């Protein structure tokens, strides 16, 4: 693969979050990493002070204690330094990591010093980009790095780790292998029609195309669950005023976050919180009670509630066990009935309940779950509803390798490949010339190569790494 960077460059960046901390890391990658370090690092061990051609002879993959100086020999900080000899490094290049105290001053001064000695500031994601360009990772694995860093739950982390370990890439290469086998047969029959070779029938082509399409559709079926685990399930709690939406939010969070009163219309703005529901990242929104109102502030809150409903993956429609179903409830239900939703009957702890699950079923034709935000009754059931809902989003997906399509770029590539294979199937069913079929099959093969980076252009690669943070 041609390198998309100057391999004479040595890059540097702070690789730990900016701010106060016990330890901070400045990372260098490139041919001059050790040479630059040798100009600023004085190891305490006298056996390591000797230099050969201006480079201190540090052992690879060993932490070495010493002091870091600027160009004028002013002490910057004490540090533990690790030198990593290529090619067995993250980027595939000579790498140095300087572990110093975590304050911004020593980190900034060390970074400025190494830059003044010939390193250049790294671009976003450039260390991982170099790992990709040097064959340490494919493009899907590289993208998993940022998902690993941003994972909010164990389940999200496990999906990213599976992708980083190459399970998705292995599956894509397996499917591309099916393409190669089919393309070889098609090409041989086109180029050598008179040779004594096994004739490729349209029936055989259809069989192979359907097998490939099935594999791709199987992957595509996992994408909604993958997206949720990557971005979070957006849940909106809706209902008329004073049905206990804010209390329900607090119960799900196991803490008081929303203001709770008996006054209808107390929640006038959107309250959004993140939580981990059995490994599923959930972004839950407590909306203002939806009703007709003349209060200007409350009216704005109602409009924002409607916007939250539009952006939600799942809606919890809350009813009040102490009140019967009225026109406001019916109006709200009419607005959400065609969206993914569950009906909850709150305040189930009341002695004088007037609303039952039977009445809800009669009015709305759906089952309801009884809950109490006061004593947490039904909260576990809500968590189960969320878990089952997310699992249903990959009900058509069947593999035992624990990977999901969680990336929008991957999803588009797979769907475009499915479309192209569908065109090839149509051409085959119409007995079009093999040359026409070959064009679509080869195009789908090339598309899948973009997913793992084997056929990706420089522009695509650059866009992928623009999403990364500095230092990674």
C-alpha positions in Angstrom: 0.0 0.0 0.0 1.3 3.4 -0.9 1.9 5.6 2.2 -0.2 8.7 2.4 2.3 10.6 4.5 6.0 11.5 4.6 7.7 8.6 6.3 10.5 11.0 7.2 8.2 12.9 9.5 8.3 12.2 13.3 5.1 13.3 14.9 4.3 14.1 18.6 1.2 14.8 20.7 -0.1 14.6 24.2 -1.9 11.3 24.4 -3.7 11.7 27.7 -6.6 14.0 28.5 -5.6 17.6 29.2 -6.0 18.7 32.9 -4.7 17.7 36.3 -3.8 14.1 36.7 -1.3 11.8 38.2 0.4 10.9 34.9 0.5 12.4 31.5 2.0 11.0 28.3 3.7 12.6 25.4 4.0 10.2 22.5 6.4 10.4 19.5 6.3 8.2 16.4 8.7 8.2 13.5 12.3 7.6 12.5 13.7 10.4 14.7 11.8 9.6 17.9 14.8 8.2 19.8 17.1 10.8 18.3 14.9 13.6 19.6 14.5 11.9 23.0 18.3 11.5 23.3 18.6 15.3 23.2 16.3 15.9 26.2 16.4 12.8 28.4 19.1 12.0 31.0 18.6 8.5 32.4 19.5 7.9 36.0 21.2 4.6 35.2 24.8 5.5 34.2 25.0 2.5 31.9 22.4 4.1 29.7 24.0 7.5 29.3 26.4 6.5 26.5 25.3 7.5 23.0 25.9 5.9 19.6 25.5 8.4 16.7 23.7 10.7 19.0 21.2 8.2 20.2 21.0 6.7 23.7 20.8 3.0 23.7 17.6 2.4 25.6 16.3 -1.2 25.8 13.1 -1.7 23.8 9.8 -2.0 25.8 11.4 -1.2 29.2 10.5 1.7 31.3 13.5 3.9 32.1 13.6 6.6 34.8 15.4 9.9 34.3 15.0 13.6 33.9 13.7 15.6 30.9 15.4 18.9 30.0 14.6 21.6 27.5 17.0 22.8 24.8 18.7 25.2 27.3 19.2 22.4 29.8 16.5 23.6 32.1 14.8 20.8 34.0 11.2 20.2 32.9 10.2 17.1 34.9 11.2 13.7 36.1 9.8 11.0 33.8 9.5 7.3 33.0 10.4 6.8 29.4 9.6 3.8 27.1 11.3 3.3 23.8 9.7 0.8 21.4 11.7 -0.6 18.5 9.9 -1.0 15.1 8.1 -2.8 13.6 6.5 -4.3 16.7 4.9 -1.0 17.8 1.4 0.4 17.6 2.1 2.5 14.6 4.7 0.2 13.1 7.3 2.9 13.5 9.9 3.8 16.1 8.0 5.0 19.1 8.7 6.9 22.3 6.3 7.5 25.2 7.3 10.0 27.9 5.4 9.5 31.1 5.6 12.6 33.2 3.5 14.3 35.9 0.0 15.0 34.6 -0.3 18.7 34.9 -0.6 20.8 31.7 2.7 22.7 32.3 5.1 19.7 32.1 3.1 18.1 29.3 3.0 21.3 27.2 6.7 22.1 27.8 7.8 18.6 26.8 5.7 18.7 23.7 7.0 22.2 22.7 10.6 21.0 23.3 10.3 17.9 21.1 8.6 19.9 18.4 11.4 22.5 18.5 13.9 19.6 18.0 12.3 18.3 14.8 9.0 16.6 15.5 5.8 18.1 14.1 2.4 18.2 15.9 0.4 15.1 15.1 -2.9 15.4 13.3 -6.1 13.9 14.7 -5.8 10.1 14.7 -2.4 10.2 13.0 -0.8 7.5 15.2 -3.7 5.1 14.3 -3.6 6.3 10.7 0.0 5.3 10.5 -0.8 2.0 12.1 -3.3 1.4 9.3 -1.0 2.6 6.5 1.8 0.4 7.9 -0.4 -2.7 7.9 -0.8 -3.0 11.7 -4.6 -2.6 11.5 -7.1 -2.6 8.6 -9.6 0.3 8.3 -12.4 -1.4 10.2 -10.1 -2.2 13.1 -8.8 1.4 13.1 -12.3 2.7 13.4 -12.9 0.4 16.3 -10.2 2.3 18.3 -12.4 5.4 18.6 -15.4 3.3 19.5 -13.4 1.6 22.2 -12.4 4.9 23.6 -15.9 6.4 23.6 -17.7 3.2 24.8 -20.1 4.0 27.7 -21.0 0.4 28.7 -19.5 -3.0 28.9 -21.6 -4.2 26.0 -20.5 -1.3 23.8 -16.9 -1.9 24.7 -17.2 -5.6 23.9 -18.6 -4.8 20.4 -15.7 -2.4 19.7 -13.1 -4.8 21.1 -14.5 -7.6 18.9 -14.1 -5.3 15.8 -10.6 -4.3 16.9 -9.6 -8.0 17.2 -10.6 -8.4 13.6 -13.7 -10.5 13.8 -15.7 -8.2 11.5 -12.8 -7.9 9.1 -12.4 -11.7 9.0 -16.0 -12.1 8.0 -15.8 -9.5 5.3 -12.7 -11.2 3.9 -14.6 -14.5 3.9 -17.5 -12.9 1.9 -15.0 -11.3 -0.5 -13.5 -14.8 -0.9 -16.9 -15.9 -2.2 -16.8 -13.1 -4.7 -13.3 -14.1 -5.9 -14.4 -17.7 -6.5 -17.4 -16.5 -8.5 -15.5 -13.9 -10.5 -12.8 -16.5 -11.4 -15.5 -18.8 -12.8 -17.2 -16.0 -14.7 -13.9 -14.6 -16.1 -12.7 -18.0 -17.3 -16.0 -18.7 -19.1 -15.8 -15.3 -20.8 -12.2 -15.4 -21.8 -12.0 -19.1 -22.8 -15.5 -20.1 -24.1 -14.1 -22.8 -26.4 -11.8 -24.4 -23.9 -12.5 -27.7 -22.2 -13.7 -26.3 -18.9 -16.7 -26.8 -16.8 -19.5 -24.6 -18.1 -20.8 -22.0 -15.7 -24.6 -22.1 -15.7 -26.9 -19.3 -14.8 -28.4 -21.5 -12.2 -25.0 -21.9 -10.5 -24.4 -18.1 -10.7 -27.8 -17.5 -9.0 -27.0 -20.0 -6.3 -23.7 -18.2 -5.5 -25.2 -14.7 -5.7 -28.0 -15.6 -3.3 -25.5 -17.1 -0.9 -23.5 -13.8 -0.9 -26.7 -11.7 -0.6 -27.7 -13.8 2.4 -24.4 -13.1 4.1 -24.7 -9.4 3.5 -28.3 -9.1 4.6 -27.4 -11.0 7.7 -24.8 -8.3 8.5 -27.1 -5.5 7.7 -29.7 -6.9 10.1 -27.3 -6.4 13.0 -26.8 -2.7 12.2 -29.6 -1.2 14.3 -28.6 -3.0 17.5 -25.0 -2.0 16.7 -25.9 1.6 16.2 -27.8 1.6 19.5 -24.8 0.1 21.4 -22.5 2.6 19.8 -24.6 5.8 20.1 -27.1 4.9 22.8 -30.8 4.1 22.8 -32.7 7.4 22.8 -35.8 7.0 25.1 -38.5 9.7 25.6 -40.8 9.6 28.6 -44.1 11.2 27.5 -47.5 11.7 28.9 -49.9 14.5 30.1 -48.8 16.6 33.1 -48.5 15.1 36.5 -48.5 11.5 35.6 -45.1 11.0 37.3 -42.7 11.2 34.4 -40.1 13.0 36.4 -40.4 10.5 39.3 -40.0 7.7 36.9 -36.9 9.2 35.5 -35.5 9.6 39.0 -36.4 5.9 39.7 -34.6 4.7 36.6 -31.5 6.8 37.5 -31.7 5.7 41.1 -31.2 9.3 42.1 -33.1 12.6 42.2 -32.4 14.5 39.0 -35.8 15.9 38.0 -37.9 18.2 40.1 -41.0 16.4 41.4 -44.1 18.2 42.7 -47.9 17.7 42.6 -48.2 20.8 40.4 -49.1 20.0 36.8 -46.6 21.4 34.3 -43.6 21.6 36.7 -41.3 20.2 34.0 -41.1 22.9 31.4 -37.8 21.9 29.7 -36.2 18.8 28.5 -34.1 16.8 31.1 -31.7 14.4 29.5 -29.7 11.8 31.3 -27.5 8.8 30.3 -27.6 5.5 32.0 -26.4 1.9 31.7 -29.3 -0.6 31.4 -27.8 -4.1 31.6 -24.9 -3.1 29.3 -27.1 -1.0 26.9 -26.2 2.7 26.8 -29.5 4.7 27.1 -30.1 8.4 26.7 -33.4 9.0 28.4 -35.4 12.2 28.2 -38.0 13.5 30.6 -40.3 15.7 28.6 -42.7 18.4 29.6 -46.3 17.2 30.0 -48.1 17.4 26.7 -51.4 19.4 26.8 -53.0 22.5 25.4 -51.8 25.5 27.5 -51.8 29.3 27.3 -48.6 29.5 29.5 -45.9 30.7 27.0 -43.0 29.0 28.9 -45.0 25.7 29.2 -46.0 25.9 25.6 -42.3 26.0 24.5 -41.7 23.0 26.7 -44.5 21.1 25.0 -43.1 21.9 21.6 -39.7 20.6 22.7 -41.4 17.5 24.0 -42.8 16.8 20.6 -39.3 17.3 19.1 -37.9 14.8 21.5 -40.5 12.3 20.5 -39.5 12.7 16.9 -35.8 11.9 17.7 -36.5 9.0 20.0 -35.8 5.3 19.2 -38.3 4.2 21.9 -41.1 6.0 23.7 -42.5 5.3 27.2 -46.1 6.5 27.3 -47.0 7.1 30.9 -50.5 6.9 32.3 -51.7 7.7 35.9 -53.2 4.8 37.8 -55.2 7.4 39.9 -56.9 8.8 36.8 -58.8 7.3 34.0 -57.9 7.6 30.4 -59.1 11.0 29.0 -58.9 12.8 25.7 -55.4 14.2 26.4 -54.1 10.6 26.8 -55.9 9.5 23.6 -54.4 12.4 21.7 -50.9 11.6 22.9 -51.3 8.0 22.0 -52.6 8.8 18.5 -49.3 10.7 18.0 -47.1 7.8 19.0 -49.0 4.7 18.1 -47.0 4.1 14.9 -43.7 4.6 16.8 -41.9 2.0 18.9 -43.4 2.4 22.3 -44.5 0.8 25.6 -47.3 1.9 27.8 -46.6 2.3 31.5 -49.2 2.7 34.3 -47.5 4.7 37.0 -48.5 5.2 40.6 -49.4 1.6 41.0 -48.8 2.0 44.8 -52.0 4.0 45.2 -54.8 2.4 47.2 -57.5 4.1 45.2 -56.4 3.1 41.7 -58.9 3.6 39.0 -56.9 2.5 35.9 -56.2 -1.1 35.2 -54.2 -3.0 32.5 -57.5 -4.3 31.3 -58.9 -0.9 30.6 -55.7 0.1 28.8 -56.0 -3.0 26.6 -59.6 -2.1 25.8 -58.8 1.5 25.0 -55.6 1.1 23.1 -55.4 -2.5 22.2 -52.1 -3.0 23.8 -50.7 -4.5 27.0 -49.4 -2.1 29.7 -46.8 -2.5 32.5 -47.7 -1.4 36.0 -45.0 0.6 37.8 -44.5 2.8 40.8 -41.8 5.4 40.8 -42.3 5.8 44.5 -41.3 2.3 45.6 -39.5 1.3 42.5 -42.0 -1.4 41.6 -41.8 -2.4 37.9 -38.4 -0.7 37.4 -36.7 -4.1 36.7 -39.6 -4.8 34.3 -38.8 -1.5 32.4 -35.2 -2.5 32.1 -36.3 -5.9 30.7 -38.5 -4.0 28.1 -35.5 -2.0 27.0 -33.3 -5.1 26.8 -35.8 -7.1 24.8 -36.4 -4.1 22.5 -32.7 -3.8 21.7 -32.4 -7.5 21.2 -35.3 -7.4 18.7 -33.3 -5.0 16.5 -31.0 -7.9 15.5 -33.6 -10.7 15.4 -32.7 -11.5 11.8 -29.0 -11.6 12.6 -27.4 -15.0 13.2 -23.7 -15.4 14.0 -21.8 -16.8 16.9 -18.8 -14.5 16.5 -20.0 -11.6 18.7 -19.7 -8.8 16.2 -22.2 -6.3 15.0 -22.3 -3.6 12.3 -22.2 -0.4 14.4 -20.7 2.1 12.0 -22.8 4.2 9.6 -20.1 3.9 6.9 -20.0 0.2 7.2 -23.8 0.0 7.0 -23.9 2.1 3.8 -21.2 0.0 2.1 -23.0 -3.2 3.0 -26.4 -1.9 1.8 -24.8 -0.6 -1.4 -23.3 -4.0 -1.9 -26.7 -5.7 -1.4 -28.2 -3.4 -4.0 -25.4 -4.2 -6.5 -25.8 -7.9 -5.9 -29.6 -7.6 -6.4 -28.8 -6.0 -9.8 -26.6 -8.9 -10.6 -29.3 -11.4 -9.6 -31.8 -9.6 -11.9 -29.3 -9.7 -14.8 -28.8 -13.4 -14.1 -32.5 -14.2 -14.0 -32.8 -12.3 -17.3 -30.0 -14.4 -18.9 -27.9 -11.2 -19.6 -24.4 -11.8 -21.0 -21.8 -12.8 -18.4 -19.9 -9.6 -19.0 -22.9 -7.6 -17.6 -23.1 -9.8 -14.5 -19.4 -9.6 -14.0 -19.5 -5.7 -13.8 -22.0 -5.8 -10.8 -20.2 -8.6 -9.0 -16.9 -6.9 -9.3 -18.4 -3.6 -8.2 -19.8 -5.2 -5.0 -16.5 -6.9 -4.4 -14.7 -3.5 -4.6 -17.3 -1.9 -2.3 -16.6 -4.4 0.4 -12.9 -3.7 0.1 -13.6 -0.1 1.1 -14.9 -1.3 4.5 -11.6 -2.8 5.5 -9.6 -0.3 3.6 -8.2 -2.5 0.8 -9.9 -0.4 -2.0 -10.5 2.8 0.0 -9.3 6.1 -1.6 -7.2 8.7 0.2 -10.2 10.9 0.7 -12.1 8.1 2.5 -9.2 7.3 4.7 -8.7 11.0 5.7 -12.4 11.3 6.6 -12.2 8.3 8.8 -9.3 9.6 10.8 -10.7 13.2 11.1 -13.1 11.8 13.8 -10.2 10.8 16.0 -8.8 12.8 18.9 -5.3 14.1 19.0 -2.7 11.7 20.4 -4.4 8.5 19.2 
